[in-house]
Amino acid sequence: MVGSSPLGDGESAAMRKSGEQRISETTIMARNVVSRRIFSSMGETSVHRKLKKPVKVHAAKPANNFSAAYFRKFYLNAATRVVTAAEMRSRAALIVSALRQCQVPIRSILDAGCGIGLLRKPFKELLPRARYVGLEASEYLCGRFDWIQGSIIDFAQPVPFDLVVCYDVLQYLPDAQAARAIVNLSRLTGAALYVSALTAEDWRENCDRSRTDRAVHLRSGTWYRRRLKKFFRYVGFGIWVRKNVTAILWEMERPKEPV
């Protein structure tokens, strides 16, 4: 049997060195491939995170004609209504009490988006001398309750109201229209404004979704506050007072300024 010739020390060392070099090169190449994959993966993740659109709280398209069916569901049917007359009495009492504490007199009220008028009777009881005006976009309700038909976006009056209430209206308007409505509310308000609007946080954490209209534009509370602060100072519980109106509150009564 013919065997291979034994290697000399020099040749053996050279081959070991060559083999080690090949192993080293292979290891480095493998590490580089892994590194490239890791960095590529990291890069894709970063890009995807940057480009990823915010998840919508719900995908319903805002569309509402505020017909009789709408008000039967959300205001008259005890199984599906979103608010009760008792809740609105409490809301009216809160607004009136807070403004009395601030020593802001109320002689006229505009209920902007008054719906079926759940605030009219409580305000009449609490402020019997104040003039109440209901503004409503729904043709159906205006025909039934004799409200003034109009939009808070462009409704105008020669004399502003001491108190304007805008309860659950702004969320039905797209951003541009809602911003215009807030500017118009500042024109209509002589002293105080009460604003309540369903926000994205409310939808996630507070409201009963089985009773809440999904066809709305959900924004952050900060979006509303940033625009309201241009004209008003915040008193608390949704109540804002015009910057040129004196509202007397002791320091510990005042809320922390909203961001």
C-alpha positions as a Markdown table, in Angstrom:
| # | Residue | x | y | z |
|---|---|---|---|---|
| 1 | Met | 0.0 | 0.0 | 0.0 |
| 2 | Val | 1.4 | 3.3 | -1.0 |
| 3 | Gly | 1.0 | 5.9 | 1.8 |
| 4 | Ser | 1.3 | 9.6 | 1.7 |
| 5 | Ser | 4.6 | 11.0 | 2.5 |
| 6 | Pro | 4.9 | 12.5 | 5.9 |
| 7 | Leu | 4.9 | 16.3 | 6.1 |
| 8 | Gly | 7.8 | 18.3 | 7.2 |
| 9 | Asp | 7.5 | 20.7 | 10.1 |
| 10 | Gly | 7.6 | 23.7 | 7.8 |
| 11 | Glu | 4.8 | 22.3 | 5.6 |
| 12 | Ser | 2.7 | 21.3 | 8.6 |
| 13 | Ala | 2.9 | 24.7 | 10.1 |
| 14 | Ala | 2.1 | 26.4 | 6.8 |
| 15 | Met | -1.0 | 24.2 | 6.3 |
| 16 | Arg | -2.2 | 24.8 | 9.9 |
| 17 | Lys | -1.8 | 28.5 | 9.4 |
| 18 | Ser | -3.6 | 28.3 | 6.1 |
| 19 | Gly | -6.4 | 26.3 | 7.7 |
| 20 | Glu | -6.7 | 28.6 | 10.6 |
| 21 | Gln | -6.8 | 31.6 | 8.2 |
| 22 | Arg | -9.6 | 29.9 | 6.2 |
| 23 | Ile | -11.5 | 29.1 | 9.5 |
| 24 | Ser | -10.9 | 32.7 | 10.6 |
| 25 | Glu | -12.1 | 34.1 | 7.3 |
| 26 | Thr | -15.2 | 31.8 | 7.4 |
| 27 | Thr | -16.0 | 32.8 | 10.9 |
| 28 | Ile | -15.7 | 36.5 | 10.1 |
| 29 | Met | -17.8 | 36.2 | 7.0 |
| 30 | Ala | -20.4 | 34.3 | 9.0 |
| 31 | Arg | -20.4 | 36.9 | 11.7 |
| 32 | Asn | -20.7 | 39.7 | 9.1 |
| 33 | Val | -23.7 | 38.0 | 7.5 |
| 34 | Val | -25.3 | 37.6 | 10.9 |
| 35 | Ser | -24.5 | 41.2 | 11.8 |
| 36 | Arg | -25.9 | 42.4 | 8.5 |
| 37 | Arg | -29.1 | 40.5 | 9.1 |
| 38 | Ile | -29.4 | 41.9 | 12.7 |
| 39 | Phe | -28.8 | 45.4 | 11.6 |
| 40 | Ser | -31.1 | 45.0 | 8.6 |
| 41 | Ser | -33.8 | 43.6 | 10.9 |
| 42 | Met | -33.2 | 46.5 | 13.3 |
| 43 | Gly | -33.3 | 49.0 | 10.5 |
| 44 | Glu | -36.6 | 47.5 | 9.1 |
| 45 | Thr | -38.1 | 47.6 | 12.6 |
| 46 | Ser | -37.1 | 51.2 | 13.1 |
| 47 | Val | -38.4 | 52.3 | 9.7 |
| 48 | His | -41.6 | 50.3 | 10.2 |
| 49 | Arg | -42.2 | 51.9 | 13.5 |
| 50 | Lys | -41.6 | 55.4 | 12.2 |
| 51 | Leu | -43.9 | 54.8 | 9.2 |
| 52 | Lys | -46.5 | 52.8 | 11.0 |
| 53 | Lys | -49.7 | 54.8 | 11.2 |
| 54 | Pro | -51.5 | 55.2 | 14.5 |
| 55 | Val | -54.1 | 52.6 | 15.1 |
| 56 | Lys | -57.5 | 54.1 | 14.9 |
| 57 | Val | -59.7 | 53.6 | 17.9 |
| 58 | His | -62.5 | 52.6 | 15.5 |
| 59 | Ala | -62.9 | 52.7 | 11.8 |
| 60 | Ala | -66.5 | 54.1 | 11.5 |
| 61 | Lys | -67.0 | 56.8 | 9.0 |
| 62 | Pro | -68.6 | 59.9 | 10.6 |
| 63 | Ala | -71.9 | 60.3 | 8.9 |
| 64 | Asn | -75.0 | 61.4 | 10.7 |
| 65 | Asn | -78.2 | 63.0 | 9.6 |
| 66 | Phe | -79.6 | 63.4 | 13.2 |
| 67 | Ser | -82.9 | 62.0 | 12.2 |
| 68 | Ala | -85.8 | 60.9 | 14.4 |
| 69 | Ala | -84.2 | 57.4 | 14.6 |
| 70 | Tyr | -80.9 | 58.8 | 15.9 |
| 71 | Phe | -82.6 | 60.7 | 18.8 |
| 72 | Arg | -84.9 | 57.8 | 19.6 |
| 73 | Lys | -81.8 | 55.5 | 20.0 |
| 74 | Phe | -79.4 | 57.8 | 21.9 |
| 75 | Tyr | -81.9 | 60.0 | 23.9 |
| 76 | Leu | -85.3 | 58.4 | 24.2 |
| 77 | Asn | -84.8 | 54.6 | 24.4 |
| 78 | Ala | -84.0 | 53.6 | 28.0 |
| 79 | Ala | -82.0 | 50.6 | 26.8 |
| 80 | Thr | -79.7 | 52.6 | 24.5 |
| 81 | Arg | -79.7 | 56.2 | 25.5 |
| 82 | Val | -76.4 | 57.8 | 26.2 |
| 83 | Val | -77.6 | 60.3 | 28.8 |
| 84 | Thr | -80.6 | 60.8 | 31.1 |
| 85 | Ala | -82.5 | 63.8 | 32.3 |
| 86 | Ala | -81.1 | 63.3 | 35.8 |
| 87 | Glu | -77.5 | 63.5 | 34.5 |
| 88 | Met | -78.3 | 66.7 | 32.6 |
| 89 | Arg | -79.8 | 68.2 | 35.7 |
| 90 | Ser | -76.6 | 67.5 | 37.6 |
| 91 | Arg | -74.6 | 69.0 | 34.8 |
| 92 | Ala | -76.6 | 72.2 | 34.8 |
| 93 | Ala | -76.3 | 72.5 | 38.5 |
| 94 | Leu | -72.6 | 72.0 | 38.3 |
| 95 | Ile | -72.2 | 74.7 | 35.7 |
| 96 | Val | -74.4 | 77.2 | 37.6 |
| 97 | Ser | -72.7 | 76.5 | 40.9 |
| 98 | Ala | -69.2 | 76.9 | 39.6 |
| 99 | Leu | -70.0 | 80.2 | 37.9 |
| 100 | Arg | -71.7 | 81.5 | 41.0 |
| 101 | Gln | -68.6 | 80.6 | 43.0 |
| 102 | Cys | -66.5 | 82.5 | 40.4 |
| 103 | Gln | -69.0 | 85.4 | 40.7 |
| 104 | Val | -69.8 | 85.3 | 37.0 |
| 105 | Pro | -73.4 | 86.5 | 36.4 |
| 106 | Ile | -75.5 | 84.6 | 33.8 |
| 107 | Arg | -78.4 | 86.4 | 32.2 |
| 108 | Ser | -78.5 | 84.7 | 28.8 |
| 109 | Ile | -77.7 | 81.1 | 27.7 |
| 110 | Leu | -77.0 | 79.6 | 24.3 |
| 111 | Asp | -77.3 | 75.8 | 24.2 |
| 112 | Ala | -75.4 | 75.1 | 21.1 |
| 113 | Gly | -76.4 | 71.7 | 19.9 |
| 114 | Cys | -79.3 | 71.4 | 22.4 |
| 115 | Gly | -80.7 | 68.1 | 21.1 |
| 116 | Ile | -84.0 | 67.4 | 22.7 |
| 117 | Gly | -83.5 | 70.2 | 25.2 |
| 118 | Leu | -82.5 | 68.3 | 28.4 |
| 119 | Leu | -80.8 | 71.3 | 29.8 |
| 120 | Arg | -83.6 | 73.8 | 29.2 |
| 121 | Lys | -85.7 | 72.9 | 32.2 |
| 122 | Pro | -82.8 | 72.7 | 34.7 |
| 123 | Phe | -81.4 | 76.0 | 33.7 |
| 124 | Lys | -84.9 | 77.5 | 33.9 |
| 125 | Glu | -85.2 | 76.3 | 37.5 |
| 126 | Leu | -81.7 | 77.4 | 38.5 |
| 127 | Leu | -81.6 | 80.7 | 36.6 |
| 128 | Pro | -85.3 | 81.7 | 36.2 |
| 129 | Arg | -84.4 | 85.1 | 34.9 |
| 130 | Ala | -81.9 | 84.0 | 32.3 |
| 131 | Arg | -82.9 | 83.8 | 28.6 |
| 132 | Tyr | -82.4 | 80.4 | 27.1 |
| 133 | Val | -81.8 | 79.9 | 23.3 |
| 134 | Gly | -81.6 | 76.5 | 21.7 |
| 135 | Leu | -79.4 | 76.1 | 18.6 |
| 136 | Glu | -79.6 | 72.8 | 16.7 |
| 137 | Ala | -78.5 | 71.5 | 13.3 |
| 138 | Ser | -81.1 | 68.8 | 13.1 |
| 139 | Glu | -84.0 | 69.8 | 10.9 |
| 140 | Tyr | -86.2 | 67.2 | 12.6 |
| 141 | Leu | -85.6 | 68.6 | 16.1 |
| 142 | Cys | -86.0 | 72.2 | 15.0 |
| 143 | Gly | -89.4 | 71.3 | 13.6 |
| 144 | Arg | -90.4 | 69.5 | 16.7 |
| 145 | Phe | -89.1 | 71.8 | 19.4 |
| 146 | Asp | -88.9 | 75.1 | 17.5 |
| 147 | Trp | -85.2 | 75.5 | 18.1 |
| 148 | Ile | -83.1 | 77.9 | 15.9 |
| 149 | Gln | -81.6 | 75.8 | 13.1 |
| 150 | Gly | -78.0 | 76.5 | 12.5 |
| 151 | Ser | -74.4 | 75.4 | 12.9 |
| 152 | Ile | -71.9 | 76.3 | 15.6 |
| 153 | Ile | -69.4 | 76.8 | 12.8 |
| 154 | Asp | -71.0 | 80.0 | 11.5 |
| 155 | Phe | -74.0 | 80.9 | 13.7 |
| 156 | Ala | -73.8 | 84.6 | 14.6 |
| 157 | Gln | -75.6 | 86.9 | 17.0 |
| 158 | Pro | -75.1 | 90.7 | 17.4 |
| 159 | Val | -74.9 | 90.3 | 21.2 |
| 160 | Pro | -72.9 | 87.4 | 22.8 |
| 161 | Phe | -74.4 | 85.2 | 25.4 |
| 162 | Asp | -73.2 | 85.2 | 29.0 |
| 163 | Leu | -73.0 | 81.4 | 28.9 |
| 164 | Val | -72.6 | 79.1 | 25.9 |
| 165 | Val | -73.0 | 75.4 | 26.4 |
| 166 | Cys | -71.5 | 73.1 | 23.7 |
| 167 | Tyr | -72.2 | 69.5 | 24.9 |
| 168 | Asp | -71.1 | 66.6 | 22.7 |
| 169 | Val | -71.2 | 68.5 | 19.5 |
| 170 | Leu | -67.6 | 69.1 | 18.4 |
| 171 | Gln | -66.7 | 65.4 | 17.9 |
| 172 | Tyr | -69.1 | 65.3 | 15.0 |
| 173 | Leu | -67.1 | 67.9 | 13.0 |
| 174 | Pro | -63.9 | 67.2 | 11.1 |
| 175 | Asp | -60.7 | 68.9 | 12.4 |
| 176 | Ala | -60.9 | 72.1 | 10.3 |
| 177 | Gln | -64.6 | 72.6 | 11.0 |
| 178 | Ala | -64.2 | 71.9 | 14.7 |
| 179 | Ala | -61.4 | 74.5 | 14.9 |
| 180 | Arg | -63.6 | 77.0 | 13.1 |
| 181 | Ala | -66.4 | 76.2 | 15.5 |
| 182 | Ile | -64.2 | 76.9 | 18.6 |
| 183 | Val | -63.3 | 80.3 | 17.1 |
| 184 | Asn | -67.0 | 81.0 | 16.5 |
| 185 | Leu | -67.8 | 79.9 | 20.1 |
| 186 | Ser | -65.4 | 82.5 | 21.3 |
| 187 | Arg | -67.4 | 85.2 | 19.4 |
| 188 | Leu | -70.7 | 83.9 | 20.8 |
| 189 | Thr | -69.5 | 83.7 | 24.4 |
| 190 | Gly | -69.6 | 86.9 | 26.5 |
| 191 | Ala | -68.4 | 85.4 | 29.7 |
| 192 | Ala | -68.4 | 81.6 | 30.1 |
| 193 | Leu | -68.3 | 78.5 | 27.9 |
| 194 | Tyr | -69.0 | 74.9 | 28.9 |
| 195 | Val | -67.5 | 72.3 | 26.5 |
| 196 | Ser | -67.8 | 68.6 | 26.5 |
| 197 | Ala | -66.6 | 66.4 | 23.6 |
| 198 | Leu | -65.9 | 62.7 | 23.3 |
| 199 | Thr | -62.1 | 62.2 | 23.1 |
| 200 | Ala | -60.0 | 59.3 | 22.0 |
| 201 | Glu | -59.1 | 58.6 | 25.7 |
| 202 | Asp | -62.8 | 58.7 | 26.6 |
| 203 | Trp | -63.6 | 56.2 | 23.9 |
| 204 | Arg | -60.8 | 53.9 | 25.2 |
| 205 | Glu | -61.4 | 54.2 | 29.0 |
| 206 | Asn | -64.6 | 56.0 | 30.0 |
| 207 | Cys | -67.6 | 55.7 | 27.8 |
| 208 | Asp | -70.1 | 52.8 | 27.4 |
| 209 | Arg | -69.5 | 51.9 | 23.8 |
| 210 | Ser | -72.7 | 50.0 | 23.5 |
| 211 | Arg | -74.5 | 53.3 | 24.1 |
| 212 | Thr | -72.1 | 55.7 | 22.4 |
| 213 | Asp | -72.4 | 56.9 | 18.8 |
| 214 | Arg | -69.3 | 55.6 | 16.8 |
| 215 | Ala | -69.8 | 58.0 | 13.9 |
| 216 | Val | -67.5 | 60.7 | 15.3 |
| 217 | His | -64.0 | 62.2 | 15.0 |
| 218 | Leu | -62.0 | 61.2 | 18.0 |
| 219 | Arg | -59.3 | 63.7 | 19.0 |
| 220 | Ser | -57.2 | 64.2 | 22.1 |
| 221 | Gly | -58.2 | 66.5 | 24.9 |
| 222 | Thr | -55.0 | 68.4 | 24.2 |
| 223 | Trp | -56.2 | 69.2 | 20.7 |
| 224 | Tyr | -59.3 | 71.0 | 22.2 |
| 225 | Arg | -57.5 | 72.7 | 25.1 |
| 226 | Arg | -54.8 | 74.1 | 22.8 |
| 227 | Arg | -57.4 | 76.0 | 20.8 |
| 228 | Leu | -59.7 | 77.0 | 23.7 |
| 229 | Lys | -56.7 | 78.5 | 25.6 |
| 230 | Lys | -56.4 | 81.1 | 22.9 |
| 231 | Phe | -59.6 | 82.8 | 24.1 |
| 232 | Phe | -60.4 | 81.4 | 27.5 |
| 233 | Arg | -59.1 | 80.5 | 31.0 |
| 234 | Tyr | -59.9 | 77.1 | 32.4 |
| 235 | Val | -62.0 | 77.0 | 35.6 |
| 236 | Gly | -62.6 | 73.3 | 35.8 |
| 237 | Phe | -65.1 | 70.6 | 35.0 |
| 238 | Gly | -65.3 | 71.7 | 31.4 |
| 239 | Ile | -66.0 | 75.3 | 32.2 |
| 240 | Trp | -64.0 | 78.1 | 30.5 |
| 241 | Val | -64.1 | 81.8 | 31.2 |
| 242 | Arg | -63.1 | 84.5 | 28.7 |
| 243 | Lys | -59.7 | 86.0 | 29.4 |
| 244 | Asn | -61.2 | 89.5 | 29.6 |
| 245 | Val | -63.8 | 88.4 | 32.3 |
| 246 | Thr | -62.9 | 88.5 | 36.0 |
| 247 | Ala | -63.5 | 85.1 | 37.6 |
| 248 | Ile | -62.7 | 85.2 | 41.3 |
| 249 | Leu | -61.2 | 82.0 | 42.5 |
| 250 | Trp | -58.9 | 81.5 | 45.5 |
| 251 | Glu | -55.5 | 79.9 | 44.6 |
| 252 | Met | -56.4 | 76.4 | 46.0 |
| 253 | Glu | -59.7 | 76.5 | 44.1 |
| 254 | Arg | -58.1 | 77.0 | 40.8 |
| 255 | Pro | -57.2 | 73.9 | 38.6 |
| 256 | Lys | -53.8 | 73.3 | 37.4 |
| 257 | Glu | -53.3 | 74.9 | 34.0 |
| 258 | Pro | -54.0 | 72.3 | 31.2 |
| 259 | Val | -51.1 | 71.4 | 29.0 |
